[in-house]
Structures are given as C-alpha cells and as structure tokens.
Amino acid sequence: MNRRSLYILFALILTVTALNGQSNKQQFNQLLQNGDTLKQRQLLVQWEKDAPQDAELYVAYFNYYFQMSEEEIVSIGQEADGEMALEIMDLDSSKKNPVAYMYSNIHYNEELLEKGMNWINDGIQQYPNRLDMRFGKIYVLGKLEDYALFTKEIIQTVEYSSKNENNWTWTDNTALKDPLEFMLGTIQNYQIQLFNTEDDRLLENMQQIATSILTYYPENIESLSNSAIVYLLQEKYIQALSILQKAEKINPKDCIVLNNIAVCYENQGNQKMAKKYYQLVIKNGNKEEKKDARNKLKNL
C-alpha cells in the first residue's frame, strides 16, 4: 500500500472517529443545520432504540416535527402581504403601478405539529424542571399565533416555578445561572411580543400573565408596569395609577414607572402632578427619556 493510500485510509478513520465521538444531540443539531431530514429521521429512530429516556431525544423530535410541519405557500394577490412581496408589473411599461403582488406565507401541517407537541409534552411531564422545553413550546405557540395556549403555558411555567423553587435546568440538564431572573426576563419578552401585535384583544392575556407573576413575585417591577400599561390602554387611569404607585415604592427611580404615573395624572387632568413626574423623569432618566419628558412638559 502506497503512502497516498495510507493517508486516505487514515483520514477516513479520523472522520468516522469524529462522528462517533459526537453525541446524538450534536449529530442531530448538525443535520438540522444542514436541513438533511432523511438522516435526521434515521438518527432519531436509532436514538429512540438506544436511549428512549434521553431528555434531549424529546427536544430533537419536537424540533424535527416542527421543521417538517412548515409549508411555504406562494400566492398572488391584488395587495401586498408583508414587506417581501414581489411586484408584478404590467407589460405596458407606461403603467407604473403593479398589476398584482406575489408573496409567500408559512403554513403548518397540523398532523406533524401534533406529533411534535406530543413529544415535547411528554418531555415536560418527565422532566418538569427543563425550562428550555417549556420555552421551546411557548416559542412555537407564538409562531403559530395561538395566543390562548401561549398564555396558558407561560402561566403554568410561572406556577411551577413556585413548586420547584426556580431550580430550573437547560439543555443537557445543566443548571441555569440566576434562573428566576432568566425566567422572568424571557417572559417579559413574551409580554412584549403580545404588546407588539397591537391587538387589543390580547391585552387581557398580558394582564393574566402579569397577575400570575405578581401572585408569586409581588415586587416584580416589569409585571407591575405591564399590568398598569394594560389599564392605561383601557383608559382605566385610577387602577393604573394605584399599581404604578406600588412600583414607585419599590424603585422610585424607574423612569418607565415615573413616566406612566405622569401619563395617568395628565389623562386625569391633574397637570400639577403630571409636571412633577415628568420632571422626575428628567432628573433620573437617560438621554432619550429626558428628551421625551421635556417634549411632554411643553405640551402640557
């Protein structure tokens, strides 16, 4: 055997050794990144035979079925649907306006989604302290815009946090650093997601989540603010002010709280108190907060 043959054989051995040295999870994530669904499936079947109780298997199956459920549908319509719509122009170059728009929408295969949800539900049941499983499920529900279940899962997570005393783990069952802060911070991002829909029907969902958090963590400033913002948008200024005053006692320099107190007073016609709180924002705020408060003072 010549040197070149020996080198090729040695290289093949190294490649096989490297692949065998990878965990099932590492191999799956690589295949997921490559979009190789056939090999993903083959790996999952073997993985399930070898280690059916591996927590990472539940996550992998969930990701596999969610990926498989996505279906892109191309449509043509008279109005643009989203920023990525492609304009279809008239053959007559003198006409400047599009005759139609081409755009794509993502739809989800319900049967495959259900299979994925079954896997992650089983995973959460067997490994209830795995916060990544819970947040993964919530993320998908948000993508599906199933905000009823989205809200329910968030509340269930908050309720369970009081049972496990926030002893949350993440992938590979590793313990989280600052688990309470991480949990509440992520849930705050979900609250922002609800708010950014600009769907007033979801204000109640925001209120439910805030109320749930405050039941167990009554000094959580973000949840106090969220609850007050819902009341502000509903023009319930007395209720909003009452909650914001609680938040002010916890952190008298929180400029979001101070600004919203000013807004409450302004909408109640109490310009003296509104001016006082806008001035407090100017005293304690950053550059943008100061600028915004000064502009509001001018308009009083």
PyMOL commands that set and color helices and strands:
alter all, ss='L'
color gray80, all
select helices_A, chain A and resi 3-21+24-34+37-50+55-69+110-126+131-143+147-163+171-173+179-196+200-216+221-233+237-250+255-267+271-284+287-299
alter helices_A, ss='H'
color red, helices_A
select strands_A, chain A and resi 70-77+86-88+100-108
alter strands_A, ss='S'
color yellow, strands_A
deselect
rebuild
show_as cartoon
